[in-house]
Every structure is written in structure tokens, then in C-alpha cells.
Amino acid sequence: MNEAVIVEAVRTPFGRRGGWWADTRPDALLAGTVRGLLERAGLPDGMVEDLIAGCVSQAGEQGANIGRLAAMLAGLPESVPGVALNRMCGSSQQAVHFGAQAIAAGDMRYVVAGGVESMSRVPMFLDVTLGQGEFRGFESLNPKLLERYPLIHQIESAERIAERWQLSREDMDQWARESHARAWAAAQAGRHAELLPGPHAQAGRDEGIREATDPGRMAAMAPALRPPGQGSVTAANASQLADGAAAVLLADRDTALADGLRPRARFLARVAVGSDPVLQLTGVIPAARQALARARLDLRDIDWIEINEAFASVVLAWQREMGADLARVNPWGGAIAHGHPLGATGAGLMAKMLTGLEASEGELGMQLMCIGHGMACATIIQRQ
């Protein structure tokens, strides 16, 4: 089999919903990111053989195959196809997996894999709520499915995870404060080399990061879903709604070297798993174990762990199961601080992790994404 490698990985700064990118169409945001990726890598447009784009709410400005539309908007030759996929929060991480698999199979030599989400312009759940643009339950799902699985909102799943792993409100708020502190420190140190230049990149950071957090104000916040006094998940210890795009250039190693390009990382494991669809977000536990087993590694071998902070309870429950050193988990903060632009986050965390490995001179990185309906993705890369 051919060996798939990462040649380049970039992302936009993530903007708050209604913030930096609110006036930018998502197809244009992804197109600009693809354009920036290829220019940074120095790869001629005509050598790209596919554009695989993750996007969750595929409706409105994110409908009609945003992968192909972005390829055309980016000025790629008409010969470059594009596709959009939805593995929910793991969409652009899965796009990277699919691209790497196509290269390993010998079907392609260069693939752009990434994703986009404008939560300002395309409301979450727009594709399943008949144009209402807000979550109104599971009315559109097959009643037979709901008879088999009593599906619940992800916030309620996060609450049940906190209860099962005996995580307190204070535990989760403390992790949220740590996320912001780490993210602010990394931004102030100018660590984020993966950020593309642009109108918002001068800040060198994501819009949602806070320089300081107020423990008292956080503790006073009402639960996001449950009645006051009966829940622990709040807006402060959950990921921020955000806008953003990210893209990764994948290549066959031998082809890249022959073309004068430098591989920055190779894949040791690519995993997608299913898990309990009611708890939904615990799949990161079996995904991590399976990825480590495939790569024949121990968790202690991993230098940098990037796990999406959809909710603080997800990260902390995973840590209790795995016994991970939290100093190696989201060293530059996570989605609680920088936001979670659903379809873009997977590729964005890949770009961030690769930059982090290089900055810290680490060798091995593992990325984990919890996914709705009970799924998860895991990737292990080795810096070259």
C-alpha cells in the first residue's frame, strides 16, 4: 500500500457565532481556506485530485455539495471534484481519514480534506427541522428508531456522563477555566502557526478565548437544559458555537518527495467507532483504546492529545477511564475556549495538533472527537 502523509494543515481563526465571520458565506470561507492551504504548500492547483469537505448542517448556504462549490470558488480546475460528508462533529476528521485511505489504496496522490461550519449563517439543526433553524426535539426521526433508542439532547447526555463518572460542577468549571488559560497563553506566545493570514488572524488567536474567567460568575450560571439546581452542564463548561474552516493537504509520500514537498506527519491509526447512542459522547473511550491497539502504543507514548471539548464532562470522564496525564491533553486549550464550528473542528484540531507537536518537539499525537448518536473518531499521527 502507498503511505499517506500530511504535507500541510491550516485553519482560520475560529470566530464566535455572530462574530468575526458572521458576514462571510461558508462556501467562501472554505474556498479561501483551500486557497491558503495550496499556496502555503506550494502545490499547483491541477495536482489536487479531490476535495473532501466535512459539514454538519448541509442546508441553505451549506447545501448543494459545499465541497464541489468550494473547489470551484477557490479557482481549482474544473477537473477537481468535490464532495461533502456528514459524520456530525467528526466530519472533517473523517474527511481526513477518507482522503488518507484513498491515497493508501493508490486511487489518488493528492487530496485536500477539511471542513467548514458557519453557525452564524446556517443554524444548527436546520437540515432536520424543516426550516425552523432550532432544535425542536426528534420529530423528524423515524418513530421505530425512537422506540429502540430513547434518544436525548446531547446536553442531557453530558449531564448523565457527569453523573456516571461522579464529576462535580466544580470539576467541570475548573477544566473550563484551564481551557481558557491554556488557550490564552498559547495565543499570547504566538504559537498558532497553523492560522491563515487574513482580517482576523492578526490577533493570532480564536475569538472566543477569554484572558480571565470569573469563578463566581461561572458558578452562578444556570444549567443549560435542566432546572436550576439539578444540572451541572452550563454554557461556561461546554463548547462555544462558532464559525470556521480548516483544510489538510494529504499526499502519497513518494509522490510528495519526488515533487519537492516535505511530509510533516504520517498516520499510525485511523479509527471510527459506534457507542451507546443515548450517552452519545462516550465513544472517545473505545476509540482511543482501539487506535492505541492498532498503532501498538501505550497512552504514555503519546506526546500530545487533542480531544474535542464538546463538554467538560466528556474530557474528564475519558481521562478517568484512561488515566491520562492532563498536562498532555489539549495543551493549548480546547473548544470550551476556542469554539466548535462543527464541520470544521476535526481538521482544525489536526492542524493545531501538528503545529503543537512541532512547537514542543513531540513525536506522537492522538486526536479524538465525540460524535452525536453515539460515535467517535480517533487518529494517531507521527511527526516526521
Buried (B, 14 or more C-beta within 10 A) or exposed (E): EBBBBBBBBBBBBBBBBEBBBBEBBBBBBBBBBBBBBBEBBEBEBEBBBBBBBBBBBBBBBBBEBBBBBBBBBBEBEEEBBBBBBBBBBBBBBBBBBBBBBBBBEEEBBBBBBBBBBBBBBBBBBBBBBEEEBEBEEBEEEEEEEEEEBEBBBBBBBBBBBBEEBEBEBEBBBBBBBBBBBBBBBBBEEEBBBBBBEBEBBEBBBBBBBBEEBEEEEBEEBEBBBBEEEEBBBBBBBBBBBBBBBBBBBBBBBEBBEEBEBEBBBBBBBBBBBEBEBBBBBBBBBBBBBBBBEBBEBEBEEBBBBBBBBBBBBBBBBBBEBBEBEEEBBBBBBBBBBBBBBBBBBBBBBBBBBBBBBBBBEBBBBBBBBBBBBBBBBBBBBBBE
